Every structure is written in C-alpha cells, then in structure tokens.
Amino acid sequence: MDVWQEIEQSLSATLGGHVRLKTPRGVGGGCINQAFRVDSNDGPFFVKLNGADALDMFTAEAEGLEELRQAEALRIPRPLSWGVAEHQAFLVLEHLDIGGSGSGALLGEGLAALHRITADQFGWYRDNTIGATRQRNRHSADWVEFWSRHRLGFQLQLAVSNGAGQALQARGERLVEALPALMDGREPEASLLHGDLWSGNYAFTRAGEPTIFDPAVYYGDRETDLAMTELFGGFNREFYAAYQHAWPLDPGYATRKKLYNLYHVLNHYNLFGGGYLSQALGLIESLLSEVKA
C-alpha cells in the first residue's frame, strides 16, 4: 500500500465515507515540505508530505490551525488528517481556492479580532516550529521572562552554536539584560497569535475572504504579529489603518517592533546563514542605543 492509499483510508475514516483520491499535482508549498493538490470524489484536498520525523511538526500545525479556527476571526483551512504512511509524514488540509484579490482592511480587522482571544499565560500547551526550528512555548505569567528565555535567548544560544561568534553572544547577552528597560513596564495581554505572519502566509480566496495559514501559534504580545508583517513587507496601508482603528497600538511600538523582529532575523540566520547575522547585529546595536543610561 503506497502513501496515497493510506491517506485515502485516513480521510475515509475522518470524513465518514469512502474517499477516492485522483492523481496528485505538485504545488508551491515552501522550502520545507512537498505540497500537493489532490482531487477526489469528495472535492479537492491540500496535502503536505515530509519525512516520518516531521509528524510532530504536522501535528502541531494541525492543532494550531484548529486553535485559530475556533476564534472565527479569519478564514482558516480545516485540518482533516495527519499521520505517517510508508515512512512519510502527511498532513491533509481543506483545500481553499486562493488567488483572488481582497480587502486589506478586512484582513486587518480580522487579525485584530483574532488578537482579542486571550489566555491567562503566555506560551501554549505544546511546542511547535517556526520554519524548521523548534519553538518553545512553555507557559509563563511574565512576558519579559517568556521573551527572554523562550524566544530571544533560545535563538541567540542556537546562533552561537551555529557559529555566529563572540560578538553576537556578548551583545546578545547585554540585550537580554536590557529587556526590562526596553519593555518599559509593558504588560501586554496574552493574545492568540499566528506567530509567523509574513506575506507568504496570508492570501485571499477567490470569494475575497482573507485567510492565514502555516502558523506558529502561541499566546503573546499582539505586537509581535504586527511587527513581522513589517519585516519583509507585503501588507498594504489599508491593513494597518483597519487594525489601528480596531485596536490602536501602544506607545513604544517602534522600539518593540525591532526587538520582536530580531527573533525572526535570528531564526533566519539559524536556518539559512548568510547576511542575516549582520542584520541581527545591526538590530541589537540599534536597540542597545535606546536603553536609557
């Protein structure tokens, strides 16, 4: 039995009827997984495949998508089935007909509504991944501690182990010490976050619905999602205006934005190397220059 036959069986059990898959067609799915559109007698599905050791990553993605779906704020693809078949991990999602144009304002309003879903602590009930890097989500009642240990500190340690050098280690340690000053007493709510919100992880369906996918879900400062939308661009002015109208950002965001995006720049260094190291060092120096003597 090949992987597609086992996926048929899994979908049939999930959906309560015999699903017959047709020939899969490869589609763009990023640099981590193989991705396919697969038509069937029960409509199309979106399928991701990877090595068997990727099952935990797929499970976390499925559970993250379900967490986002429960907020009912944006169109989120429904996770249908996941597991291991023929030494390959698979994840089957509802296929969304994306590629249409849509309103940036609706996306901004929907993201603000998503962020209104809050928890008592920062983090999440399980770890997941940011790209291919493990993302630690251990619960904490203190945002500065959470960001220091499980976001910035974790990526800095990983970067040093990947050969980033003493300069990053020394300046990074200084920045971690300065976090309370940079946060300046900020005590954000623990908002439901997409966690990896760059322009490649949102789209509009052909019906004009804004949709987000490929999440790295946890509960944290809502500004972290907004900051990442600015890291690589791809979000229009209507998006930001609508978000600000729905839930204005707090003073000091311009500084915290750099702090939050440093996490993603360090992660890109840890994944891809190259010029991300100098970008990370530049952000660290810029942030340290803002620490009051």
KOLKOLMI-131689 format. One record per residue (C-alpha): residue in three letters; z, x negated, y negated. Coordinates in steps of 0.05 Angstrom, whole numbers, padded with zeros to 5 digits, always signed. Example, Ala and Ser with C-alpha at 12.3 -4.5 7.8 and 13.67 -1.06 7.14 Angstrom:
BEGIN
ala+00156-00246+00090/ser+00143-00273+00021/
% end
This chain:
BEGIN
met+00000+00000+00000/asp-00020-00030-00067/val+00018-00025-00133/trp-00023+00035-00158/gln-00008+00075-00095/glu+00066+00062-00103/ile+00062+00083-00176/glu+00027+00147-00153/gln+00085+00161-00107/ser+00137+00146-00161/leu+00102+00191-00211/ser+00094+00247-00160/ala+00169+00245-00147/thr+00185+00245-00222/leu+00137+00300-00242/gly+00145+00344-00180/gly+00074+00346-00157/his+00022+00302-00124/val-00006+00254-00177/arg-00073+00222-00161/leu-00090+00162-00205/lys-00160+00141-00223/thr-00185+00071-00237/pro-00140+00036-00288/arg-00171+00010-00352/gly-00140-00050-00386/val-00119-00041-00459/gly-00085-00085-00510/gly-00011-00089-00495/gly+00014-00151-00529/cys+00024-00221-00501/ile+00080-00206-00452/asn+00054-00153-00405/gln-00011-00127-00376/ala-00025-00057-00402/phe-00069-00002-00375/arg-00092+00069-00389/val-00095+00106-00324/asp-00126+00175-00319/ser-00104+00224-00266/asn-00106+00296-00244/asp-00044+00305-00288/gly-00072+00273-00350/pro-00071+00201-00375/phe-00013+00152-00369/phe+00003+00085-00403/val+00024+00032-00353/lys+00054-00037-00363/leu+00057-00089-00308/asn+00093-00155-00303/gly+00127-00199-00251/ala+00183-00169-00210/asp+00235-00204-00251/ala+00214-00162-00312/leu+00245-00099-00282/asp+00308-00105-00324/met+00265-00112-00387/phe+00226-00050-00369/thr+00289-00011-00352/ala+00319-00029-00420/glu+00254-00009-00454/ala+00254+00058-00419/glu+00326+00071-00436/gly+00314+00050-00508/leu+00255+00097-00515/glu+00297+00154-00488/glu+00352+00138-00539/leu+00300+00142-00595/arg+00271+00206-00567/gln+00339+00241-00569/ala+00341+00231-00644/glu+00280+00276-00652/ala+00261+00239-00716/leu+00193+00209-00697/arg+00142+00216-00640/ile+00166+00171-00584/pro+00128+00162-00518/arg+00168+00191-00460/pro+00185+00140-00405/leu+00166+00170-00338/ser+00175+00119-00282/trp+00193+00046-00272/gly+00208+00001-00214/val+00179-00055-00170/ala+00118-00048-00126/glu+00081-00103-00089/his+00121-00157-00125/gln+00104-00128-00193/ala+00150-00091-00242/phe+00119-00029-00273/leu+00134+00019-00329/val+00097+00084-00337/leu+00098+00120-00404/glu+00070+00183-00432/his+00001+00166-00460/leu-00004+00181-00534/asp-00073+00189-00565/ile-00062+00140-00622/gly-00112+00113-00671/gly-00112+00166-00724/ser-00093+00160-00797/gly-00027+00187-00822/ser+00023+00191-00878/gly+00066+00130-00893/ala+00114+00179-00926/leu+00124+00216-00860/leu+00139+00150-00826/gly+00189+00131-00879/glu+00224+00199-00876/gly+00225+00196-00801/leu+00256+00127-00800/ala+00310+00148-00849/ala+00325+00208-00803/leu+00329+00161-00743/his+00378+00117-00780/arg+00423+00177-00794/ile+00440+00176-00720/thr+00502+00133-00716/ala+00553+00105-00667/asp+00625+00083-00671/gln+00609+00010-00658/phe+00553-00039-00669/gly+00511-00060-00609/trp+00491-00019-00549/tyr+00515-00004-00478/arg+00468-00056-00448/asp+00429-00118-00467/asn+00354-00115-00476/thr+00299-00161-00502/ile+00269-00180-00569/gly+00199-00201-00548/ala+00213-00240-00485/thr+00282-00265-00509/arg+00346-00233-00484/gln+00380-00194-00539/arg+00456-00189-00532/asn+00485-00122-00552/arg+00559-00128-00536/his+00598-00077-00576/ser+00635-00097-00638/ala+00671-00058-00692/asp+00656-00112-00743/trp+00584-00121-00769/val+00593-00192-00794/glu+00622-00214-00727/phe+00566-00178-00689/trp+00511-00210-00731/ser+00545-00278-00729/arg+00555-00280-00653/his+00502-00238-00622/arg+00444-00245-00670/leu+00443-00306-00715/gly+00489-00351-00674/phe+00454-00335-00609/gln+00385-00352-00637/leu+00410-00415-00671/gln+00440-00441-00606/leu+00376-00425-00569/ala+00334-00460-00622/val+00377-00523-00616/ser+00369-00522-00541/asn+00294-00516-00552/gly+00292-00580-00593/ala+00300-00554-00664/gly+00342-00615-00684/gln+00405-00631-00721/ala+00382-00606-00789/leu+00376-00534-00764/gln+00441-00539-00726/ala+00481-00565-00786/arg+00451-00518-00837/gly+00454-00460-00789/glu+00529-00472-00776/arg+00540-00474-00851/leu+00503-00408-00859/val+00544-00374-00804/glu+00607-00396-00841/ala+00579-00366-00905/leu+00562-00298-00875/pro+00624-00262-00902/ala+00606-00285-00972/leu+00533-00265-00964/met+00552-00197-00938/asp+00599-00190-00997/gly+00644-00138-00965/arg+00587-00095-00939/glu+00610-00047-00885/pro+00547-00011-00861/glu+00545+00048-00813/ala+00523+00032-00743/ser+00454+00065-00746/leu+00406+00075-00689/leu+00353+00021-00697/his+00284+00009-00668/gly+00302-00065-00671/asp+00232-00095-00672/leu+00197-00056-00726/trp+00135-00095-00745/ser+00067-00065-00758/gly+00044-00073-00686/asn+00098-00026-00662/tyr+00080+00036-00701/ala+00018+00079-00704/phe-00005+00149-00718/thr-00031+00197-00665/arg-00098+00229-00677/ala-00058+00291-00697/gly-00027+00249-00753/glu+00043+00242-00722/pro+00079+00176-00737/thr+00101+00142-00673/ile+00141+00079-00658/phe+00145+00043-00591/asp+00162-00025-00558/pro+00233-00021-00584/ala+00292-00069-00580/val+00343-00014-00591/tyr+00415-00023-00614/tyr+00462+00006-00667/gly+00468-00036-00730/asp+00456-00041-00805/arg+00395+00002-00821/glu+00371-00051-00869/thr+00352-00095-00810/asp+00295-00048-00792/leu+00272-00044-00864/ala+00275-00119-00871/met+00230-00131-00812/thr+00178-00083-00839/glu+00171-00132-00897/leu+00168-00195-00854/phe+00095-00190-00833/gly+00072-00133-00877/gly+00032-00072-00855/phe+00073-00016-00886/asn+00049+00018-00949/arg+00084+00037-01014/glu+00089+00110-00994/phe+00131+00089-00933/tyr+00182+00052-00976/ala+00184+00105-01030/ala+00196+00160-00980/tyr+00251+00121-00945/gln+00285+00104-01011/his+00282+00177-01032/ala+00312+00200-00966/trp+00366+00146-00964/pro+00367+00094-01020/leu+00382+00022-01002/asp+00446-00011-01027/pro+00451-00066-01080/gly+00443-00135-01050/tyr+00388-00116-01001/ala+00342-00171-01027/thr+00391-00224-01002/arg+00409-00190-00937/lys+00335-00180-00922/lys+00326-00255-00916/leu+00388-00260-00873/tyr+00364-00206-00825/asn+00293-00233-00821/leu+00319-00302-00804/tyr+00338-00273-00736/his+00265-00256-00723/val+00238-00321-00750/leu+00285-00360-00705/asn+00264-00316-00647/his+00191-00332-00662/tyr+00207-00406-00662/asn+00242-00398-00595/leu+00182-00361-00567/phe+00124-00398-00599/gly+00149-00461-00634/gly+00106-00488-00690/gly+00116-00473-00763/tyr+00170-00422-00752/leu+00221-00478-00754/ser+00204-00497-00825/gln+00203-00424-00844/ala+00273-00415-00814/leu+00299-00476-00851/gly+00270-00450-00916/leu+00305-00383-00907/ile+00371-00418-00892/glu+00367-00461-00954/ser+00349-00401-00997/leu+00408-00362-00970/leu+00457-00420-00978/ser+00435-00428-01051/glu+00460-00357-01063/val+00530-00370-01037/lys+00579-00370-01094/ala+00618-00435-01101/
% end
